[in-house]
Amino acid sequence: MIESDDIIMLSQNANMVTVNHKSPDRYKKAIYKIAKFFKNEFSYDFIQYAEKENDTQHIAYCWIHPQIVPIISHMDDFRVSIIGATCFRYRKNYKNMKPFWGMQWMWLHPYFRDKGYFKKSYPIFKEKIGEFIMEPPFSRTMATLVNDKKYGYDHKKLLAKYKK
Ligand SMILES: CC(C)(COP(=O)(O)OP(=O)(O)OC[C@H]1O[C@@H](n2cnc3c(N)ncnc32)[C@H](O)[C@@H]1OP(=O)(O)O)[C@@H](O)C(=O)NCCC(=O)NCCS
């Protein structure tokens, strides 16, 4: 369980909270912390989300610890633990591609992996963001998901569609 010292839930969709450039800095800080775990686990050389992220065309989500959701739904202001996050960005100048929405990264605490969070969230992402492409580099699990067409994502088809 990851303690985020300063996240307050405004709206509820499953156990996901949406964060964008207009969100309070404390929300962005929570996403930043998760991005930092992601960077550390995979030894990347930079954190893919800023503490005061100012990309006006990004949409991030974080997942609230499942045991907290029933309690928090009755409260306006409450500190919660988050178990993971993801960030989508609108790519206008990405290699040889036409503009597209990309899932830049996603990271879940190890206790919450392989429990269907990604697959259950996929229809919500599609509803909120529309068509999106998952961006490399892919971890082993993500490579499996990218090549698994059973839940509706078709990587090769999307790459062909958005290729310049
Ligand atoms: C990658 C990640 C976001 C996927 O989310 P998730 O909620 O765990 O994914 P789901 O449970 O919906 O689906 C995982 C699928 O990958 C498979 N999988 C799990 N671990 C795997 C592994 N080590 N190698 C290959 N496939 C694996 C599962 O079997 C499952 O497929 P199934 O439903 O057919 O059984 C999450 O596991 C995570 O945060 N991992 C660490 C960070 C990471 O790799 N981020 C992506 C960077 S590109």
Ligand as a Chemical Component Dictionary entry (heavy atoms), coordinates in Angstrom:
data_LIG
# 
_chem_comp.id                   LIG 
_chem_comp.type                 NON-POLYMER 
_chem_comp.pdbx_formal_charge   0 
_chem_comp.three_letter_code    LIG 
# 
loop_
_chem_comp_atom.comp_id 
_chem_comp_atom.atom_id 
_chem_comp_atom.alt_atom_id 
_chem_comp_atom.type_symbol 
_chem_comp_atom.charge 
_chem_comp_atom.model_Cartn_x 
_chem_comp_atom.model_Cartn_y 
_chem_comp_atom.model_Cartn_z 
_chem_comp_atom.pdbx_ordinal 
LIG C1  C1  C 0 1.714  -3.812  -16.666 1  
LIG C2  C2  C 0 0.550  -3.524  -15.726 2  
LIG C3  C3  C 0 0.205  -2.052  -15.815 3  
LIG C4  C4  C 0 -0.652 -4.378  -16.181 4  
LIG O1  O1  O 0 -1.733 -4.152  -15.332 5  
LIG P1  P1  P 0 -2.451 -5.406  -14.612 6  
LIG O2  O2  O 0 -3.653 -4.870  -13.932 7  
LIG O3  O3  O 0 -1.444 -6.120  -13.792 8  
LIG O4  O4  O 0 -2.861 -6.266  -15.880 9  
LIG P2  P2  P 0 -4.066 -7.326  -15.969 10 
LIG O5  O5  O 0 -4.146 -8.041  -14.652 11 
LIG O6  O6  O 0 -5.294 -6.648  -16.466 12 
LIG O7  O7  O 0 -3.547 -8.301  -17.116 13 
LIG C5  C5  C 0 -2.249 -8.857  -17.035 14 
LIG C6  C6  C 0 -2.051 -9.936  -18.097 15 
LIG O8  O8  O 0 -0.627 -10.119 -18.308 16 
LIG C7  C7  C 0 -0.268 -11.486 -17.981 17 
LIG N1  N1  N 0 0.997  -11.440 -17.217 18 
LIG C8  C8  C 0 1.151  -11.195 -15.904 19 
LIG N2  N2  N 0 2.458  -11.232 -15.558 20 
LIG C9  C9  C 0 3.151  -11.522 -16.691 21 
LIG C10 C10 C 0 4.530  -11.693 -16.978 22 
LIG N3  N3  N 0 5.496  -11.584 -16.046 23 
LIG N4  N4  N 0 4.882  -11.956 -18.258 24 
LIG C11 C11 C 0 3.950  -12.065 -19.220 25 
LIG N5  N5  N 0 2.608  -11.912 -19.002 26 
LIG C12 C12 C 0 2.219  -11.637 -17.739 27 
LIG C13 C13 C 0 -1.383 -11.990 -17.126 28 
LIG O9  O9  O 0 -1.476 -13.391 -17.255 29 
LIG C14 C14 C 0 -2.611 -11.260 -17.662 30 
LIG O10 O10 O 0 -3.132 -11.895 -18.822 31 
LIG P3  P3  P 0 -4.463 -12.848 -18.694 32 
LIG O11 O11 O 0 -5.601 -11.955 -18.264 33 
LIG O12 O12 O 0 -4.632 -13.386 -20.091 34 
LIG O13 O13 O 0 -4.114 -13.878 -17.682 35 
LIG C15 C15 C 0 0.911  -3.893  -14.239 36 
LIG O14 O14 O 0 1.143  -5.267  -14.142 37 
LIG C16 C16 C 0 2.133  -3.146  -13.732 38 
LIG O15 O15 O 0 2.016  -2.065  -13.197 39 
LIG N6  N6  N 0 3.343  -3.721  -13.909 40 
LIG C17 C17 C 0 4.574  -3.062  -13.505 41 
LIG C18 C18 C 0 4.829  -1.813  -14.321 42 
LIG C19 C19 C 0 4.785  -2.072  -15.798 43 
LIG O16 O16 O 0 5.217  -3.109  -16.301 44 
LIG N7  N7  N 0 4.241  -1.080  -16.515 45 
LIG C20 C20 C 0 4.105  -1.090  -17.929 46 
LIG C21 C21 C 0 5.312  -0.451  -18.537 47 
LIG S1  S1  S 0 5.218  -0.447  -20.273 48 
# 
loop_
_chem_comp_bond.comp_id 
_chem_comp_bond.atom_id_1 
_chem_comp_bond.atom_id_2 
_chem_comp_bond.value_order 
_chem_comp_bond.pdbx_ordinal 
LIG C1  C2  SING 1  
LIG C2  C3  SING 2  
LIG C2  C4  SING 3  
LIG C2  C15 SING 4  
LIG C4  O1  SING 5  
LIG O1  P1  SING 6  
LIG P1  O2  DOUB 7  
LIG P1  O3  SING 8  
LIG P1  O4  SING 9  
LIG O4  P2  SING 10 
LIG P2  O5  DOUB 11 
LIG P2  O6  SING 12 
LIG P2  O7  SING 13 
LIG O7  C5  SING 14 
LIG C5  C6  SING 15 
LIG C6  O8  SING 16 
LIG C6  C14 SING 17 
LIG O8  C7  SING 18 
LIG C7  N1  SING 19 
LIG C7  C13 SING 20 
LIG N1  C8  SING 21 
LIG N1  C12 SING 22 
LIG C8  N2  DOUB 23 
LIG N2  C9  SING 24 
LIG C9  C10 SING 25 
LIG C9  C12 DOUB 26 
LIG C10 N3  SING 27 
LIG C10 N4  DOUB 28 
LIG N4  C11 SING 29 
LIG C11 N5  DOUB 30 
LIG N5  C12 SING 31 
LIG C13 O9  SING 32 
LIG C13 C14 SING 33 
LIG C14 O10 SING 34 
LIG O10 P3  SING 35 
LIG P3  O11 DOUB 36 
LIG P3  O12 SING 37 
LIG P3  O13 SING 38 
LIG C15 O14 SING 39 
LIG C15 C16 SING 40 
LIG C16 O15 DOUB 41 
LIG C16 N6  SING 42 
LIG N6  C17 SING 43 
LIG C17 C18 SING 44 
LIG C18 C19 SING 45 
LIG C19 O16 DOUB 46 
LIG C19 N7  SING 47 
LIG N7  C20 SING 48 
LIG C20 C21 SING 49 
LIG C21 S1  SING 50 
# 
